[in-house]
Amino acid sequence: FNSRPIIDNLTIIAKENTESAPGILAAITNRIYRCIPEQKLFALYLLDSIVKTVGPPYNVLAGEEIFKVFSHVYLLVNEPIRAKLVKMYELWRAWRGIEKVMFPQPQTRQLLCH
C-alpha cells in the first residue's frame, strides 16, 4: 500500500547505505515485477523517492533499467494508474535536482518514444 512515512523511512535507509545500492535497487525492482498490478505504482514511488532524494549511485543504477521497469508497470496497470505514471514521467523530464537529469538521457528518451 502507499504510505508516505514508509517510503520516507526506506529512503533514509537507502541514503545511509549507498554501498548497498545494487542490492537495494534489486529488491525494489523485484518487488515491482512480482507484485500485483495495483501495487506496482507504490514500489515505483519508492524508487522515485530514493532517486530524487539520494541521487548517485541510485539514479545511475536505476537509470540503466528505468525504461524496462516503467514499461512493465505501464502495460499492466489501469488507466487511472497510467495517468499517474505519465505525471511521474513528466516530473522526471523536468527534474533539476541533485543531478542535472534524473536518469540517463537514452533511457528517458526511450520512454518518450513509446
C-alpha positions as CSV (number, residue, x, y, z in Angstrom):
1,F,0.0,0.0,0.0
2,N,1.0,3.6,-0.4
3,S,2.4,5.1,2.7
4,R,4.5,8.3,2.7
5,P,6.1,7.5,6.1
6,I,7.2,4.1,5.0
7,I,8.6,5.5,1.7
8,D,10.4,8.2,3.7
9,N,11.9,5.7,6.1
10,L,13.0,3.4,3.3
11,T,14.5,6.3,1.5
12,I,16.5,7.2,4.6
13,I,17.8,3.6,4.9
14,A,18.8,3.8,1.2
15,K,20.6,7.1,1.8
16,E,22.5,5.6,4.8
17,N,23.5,2.5,2.8
18,T,24.6,3.7,-0.6
19,E,27.3,1.0,-0.7
20,S,24.4,-1.5,-0.9
21,A,22.7,0.4,-3.7
22,P,22.7,-2.5,-6.2
23,G,21.0,-4.9,-3.7
24,I,18.5,-2.3,-2.6
25,L,17.6,-1.5,-6.2
26,A,17.3,-5.2,-7.0
27,A,14.9,-5.7,-4.1
28,I,12.8,-2.8,-5.3
29,T,12.7,-3.8,-8.9
30,N,11.9,-7.4,-7.9
31,R,9.0,-6.1,-5.9
32,I,7.8,-4.1,-8.9
33,Y,8.0,-7.1,-11.2
34,R,6.4,-9.6,-8.8
35,C,3.6,-7.7,-7.0
36,I,0.1,-7.4,-8.3
37,P,-0.6,-4.5,-10.8
38,E,-2.4,-2.4,-8.2
39,Q,0.7,-2.3,-6.0
40,K,3.3,-1.6,-8.7
41,L,2.9,2.2,-8.6
42,F,3.7,2.3,-4.9
43,A,7.0,0.4,-5.4
44,L,7.8,2.8,-8.2
45,Y,7.1,5.7,-5.9
46,L,9.8,4.3,-3.5
47,L,12.2,4.1,-6.4
48,D,11.3,7.7,-7.4
49,S,11.8,8.9,-3.8
50,I,15.3,7.3,-3.5
51,V,16.5,8.6,-6.8
52,K,15.2,12.2,-6.1
53,T,16.4,12.3,-2.5
54,V,19.7,10.5,-2.7
55,G,20.8,10.8,-6.3
56,P,24.1,8.9,-7.1
57,P,24.6,6.0,-7.2
58,Y,20.8,5.2,-7.3
59,N,19.9,7.4,-10.3
60,V,22.7,5.9,-12.4
61,L,22.0,2.3,-11.5
62,A,18.2,2.7,-11.7
63,G,18.5,4.6,-14.9
64,E,20.0,1.5,-16.6
65,E,16.7,-0.3,-16.2
66,I,14.1,2.5,-15.9
67,F,12.7,2.0,-19.4
68,K,12.1,-1.7,-18.8
69,V,10.7,-1.2,-15.3
70,F,8.4,1.7,-16.3
71,S,7.2,0.0,-19.4
72,H,6.4,-3.2,-17.4
73,V,4.3,-1.2,-15.0
74,Y,2.6,0.9,-17.7
75,L,1.5,-2.1,-19.6
76,L,-0.1,-3.9,-16.6
77,V,-2.0,-1.1,-14.8
78,N,-5.4,0.5,-15.4
79,E,-6.0,4.0,-16.9
80,P,-6.1,5.9,-13.6
81,I,-2.7,4.5,-12.6
82,R,-1.3,5.1,-16.1
83,A,-2.3,8.8,-15.7
84,K,-0.2,8.9,-12.5
85,L,2.7,7.2,-14.3
86,V,2.5,9.9,-17.0
87,K,2.6,12.6,-14.4
88,M,5.6,10.9,-12.7
89,Y,7.4,10.7,-16.1
90,E,6.7,14.4,-16.7
91,L,8.3,15.3,-13.3
92,W,11.3,13.2,-14.3
93,R,11.8,15.1,-17.5
94,A,11.6,18.4,-15.7
95,W,13.9,17.3,-12.8
96,R,16.8,19.6,-12.0
97,G,17.7,18.4,-8.5
98,I,20.9,16.7,-7.2
99,E,21.9,15.8,-10.7
100,K,21.0,17.8,-13.8
101,V,18.9,14.9,-15.0
102,M,17.3,12.2,-13.0
103,F,18.1,9.3,-15.3
104,P,20.5,8.8,-18.2
105,Q,19.0,10.6,-21.3
106,P,18.9,7.5,-23.6
107,Q,16.6,5.7,-21.1
108,T,14.2,8.7,-20.7
109,R,14.2,9.3,-24.4
110,Q,13.0,5.7,-24.9
111,L,10.1,6.4,-22.6
112,L,9.2,9.5,-24.6
113,C,9.1,7.5,-27.8
114,H,6.7,4.8,-26.5
